[in-house]
Amino acid sequence: MSTTERMIELDLAVSRPTLATRLAVTWEATKSVLRALRNRRAANRLAELDDALLRDIGLSRADVESILRTSGIADDPSRLLTRTARRRAVRSLLSTKSE
């Protein structure tokens, strides 16, 4: 008795994204880049503030310049600036509580 093995290859239809889906993805990517550029311009304006105002919002001039220098042109520096300001605020609160 012999057994014959047969393999069936099925060509499954691969769905391609529709034009609407591709446009939506492109639009979201464009909005993301535009938001990053807008936030970069705002961060550049932060660098123009004096040191006392920067200190009031929890940043130093070195923080702003460092973050702008290390992030790319289409990267959003606002997240890094926010994180830096929050960390400094938490450290400040913890140091005043311990005194």
Steps between C-alpha positions, in 0.01 A plus 500: 500500500644834405402838623528800282537832672364794323540855600253757395624852475235757548553843363327711755396838383711765664292802574653825393423817684239711333572847372310646795714302745823607332388863498405481869840356592678766294289776655576379854873487427488849352314634803757339728791664319324838494428473874865418567615800296255730679621374838863545391429863414342546844805340663724737306299789643566357847869546438435873458353535851715629782635262765248606768203416279652167402560421866133581573388231257756251629760520226844641453653645187733200484200263505334674208817526293598140569161362406482708184851395403444127555154466343456482124329759285173303484520376861270651759712655777197590711483155662862518610459855628186404690669197654800708604283770659292241688806322635643829621167589666481165677859535625423851621190383687685208656786722615262753662313221682820356644608838641 
